Amino acid sequence: MSARFTETLWARIRPIWDAILAHPFIRGLTTGDLEIDRFRFYVVQDALYLREFARALSVAAARSPTDDAIVMFNQHAVGALEAERSLHEGFFAEFGLHPEQVYSTPMAPTNLAYTSYLLAVAYSRPFHELLGALLPCYWIYWEVGKKLEQAGSPNRLYKRWIATYAADEFGKLVRQVLDLTDALAEKLTAGQRDALEGHFVTTSRYEWMFWDMAWRQEHWPV
C-alpha cells in the first residue's frame, strides 16, 4: 500500500463530507442562526449517544490486538464519559436541565439505530471492522471542528462546542486512531480492508443522519 489507507477512506466519503458541511444544522452553528431548540435536542441526544459509544470503545479495548491499543481505547472510553460529559452538562445548566432528565430521555430513532449498529459491530464482527465503524465519530467531528473554527460563531454556546472539537487535545486522540487504522490496514487482506471501509462509510452516513435528526427534532412517529 503506497498511500495511507485512511486517505483512501476519506476520499470514499467525500460526498458525505460535503453534505455534512452543507447541512443547515452545521451551517447554523457558524452563522448563529441555528435555533436553540434544535441545539438543545442535539445536546441531549449526543449525551445519550456518548454513553453507548463509550461501551463500544470498551469492547474495542477488550478486543484490541496490542497493549497500546487496549490502553488507548480504555482511556478514550473514560474520556467519552468524563470530558465530553463535562461539556454537555455545561449546556444542560444553560438549558435548565438536570442530568436525570437528560438520561431518562428516550433515544430518537436515528440515535438508537446508530448506537445499535456500533454495538452490533463491536460484539459480532472482527476488530478491524469495529475500528472502521468507530473512526467517523472521531475523524468527522475533528474535521468539522477545524472547519467551523475558521468561520467562528457569534453564539457563545456554539463557539464553545466548535472549540471542543477543533482543539489540539481532541486532535491528538483522533490521530492515535488514524495511526492505528493505517498500521492495521498494512496487515489486512483486500477483503478485510473492504469490510472496514464498508463500516466506515455506513457510520459516516449515520453522522450526517445524526445532525439531520437534531435539525428535525426527530421523534418516534407512533
Summary of the structure (lengths in Angstrom):
residues: 222
radius of gyration: 17.0
end to end distance: 49.5
largest distance: 52.4
contacts: 713
relative contact order: 0.18
helix: 83%
strand: 0%
